[in-house]
Amino acid sequence: MIKIYDHPLSGNCYKVRLLMTQSNVGFESEIIDVFKGENKKDKYIKINPTSKIPAIDDDGLIIWESNAILLYLCEKYSPFFLPFDLIGRSNAYKWLFFNKTSLDPFLAKARAILKFYPEGSQDLDELAVLQNEGLKSLKIVEEHLEGKTFFVENYSIVDIAFYPYIKLSHEGKIELSQFPNILRWIKSVENTKNFISFS
Ligand SMILES: N[C@@H](CCC(=O)N[C@@H](CS)C(=O)NCC(=O)O)C(=O)O
């Protein structure tokens, strides 16, 4: 059975759990308490030298980086969660990279500052930059989703990759009300088969 090094408050871990659930792939979670620094202990660094969660262990094969995990699980267990044709697949890769370079880092860090950092240690200038950069990327997503139900062709790991931090963006005081296509897309994702809510 696949093991996921996991935490219930992590959007990146949730992505992986969502795909495994919707693919009917059995898994067990081992919680790594990042708030207690368990991710920085030698035992976990041996699994993921970046000290981040998630990571998975599939019969001895360790993969880390959430979108790489989504690609691996999709290729191995549920290939229908990516387009089969070259153009569709290339578009999926483009959005997966955009997600990790240009959206998640801003939305996730803005959320972390406001939700997890103790008052007094919150850098409000940094927060403003993150919110601004996040909004710029959300505008690109909003335009892309015009007239579309999902990011590329059918529901795919691209939608799974984008969902958690967009859904949680209000926790970083980034409001989605100006993005009607994104709000519609969120509902479409939440209506997919075997969807699980972010806990
Ligand atoms: N690019 C990584 C980012 C992973 C990441 O930032 N994970 C957070 C939890 S969502 C974490 O491990 N934070 C603990 C820390 O940075 O000490 C991925 O997508 O897997």
The ligand as an SDF file (V2000), in Angstrom:
LIG
                    3D

 20 19  0  0  0  0  0  0  0  0999 V2000
    6.9170   22.3810   -3.9280 N   0  0  0  0  0  0  0  0  0  0  0  0
    6.5550   21.5430   -2.8230 C   0  0  0  0  0  0  0  0  0  0  0  0
    6.1080   22.4320   -1.6750 C   0  0  0  0  0  0  0  0  0  0  0  0
    5.7980   21.5970   -0.4600 C   0  0  0  0  0  0  0  0  0  0  0  0
    5.5460   22.4530    0.7570 C   0  0  0  0  0  0  0  0  0  0  0  0
    5.8150   23.6630    0.8000 O   0  0  0  0  0  0  0  0  0  0  0  0
    5.0230   21.7980    1.7860 N   0  0  0  0  0  0  0  0  0  0  0  0
    4.7280   22.4830    3.0290 C   0  0  0  0  0  0  0  0  0  0  0  0
    3.3720   22.0170    3.5360 C   0  0  0  0  0  0  0  0  0  0  0  0
    2.1020   22.3830    2.3860 S   0  0  0  0  0  0  0  0  0  0  0  0
    5.7810   22.1230    4.0600 C   0  0  0  0  0  0  0  0  0  0  0  0
    6.3240   21.0230    4.0390 O   0  0  0  0  0  0  0  0  0  0  0  0
    6.0600   23.0470    4.9730 N   0  0  0  0  0  0  0  0  0  0  0  0
    6.9550   22.8160    6.0710 C   0  0  0  0  0  0  0  0  0  0  0  0
    8.1910   23.6470    6.0170 C   0  0  0  0  0  0  0  0  0  0  0  0
    8.4350   24.3200    5.0140 O   0  0  0  0  0  0  0  0  0  0  0  0
    8.9270   23.5910    7.0130 O   0  0  0  0  0  0  0  0  0  0  0  0
    5.4360   20.5840   -3.2530 C   0  0  0  0  0  0  0  0  0  0  0  0
    4.6230   20.9780   -4.0900 O   0  0  0  0  0  0  0  0  0  0  0  0
    5.4070   19.4350   -2.7660 O   0  0  0  0  0  0  0  0  0  0  0  0
  1  2  1  0
  2  3  1  0
  2 18  1  0
  3  4  1  0
  4  5  1  0
  5  6  2  0
  5  7  1  0
  7  8  1  0
  8  9  1  0
  8 11  1  0
  9 10  1  0
 11 12  2  0
 11 13  1  0
 13 14  1  0
 14 15  1  0
 15 16  2  0
 15 17  1  0
 18 19  2  0
 18 20  1  0
M  END
$$$$
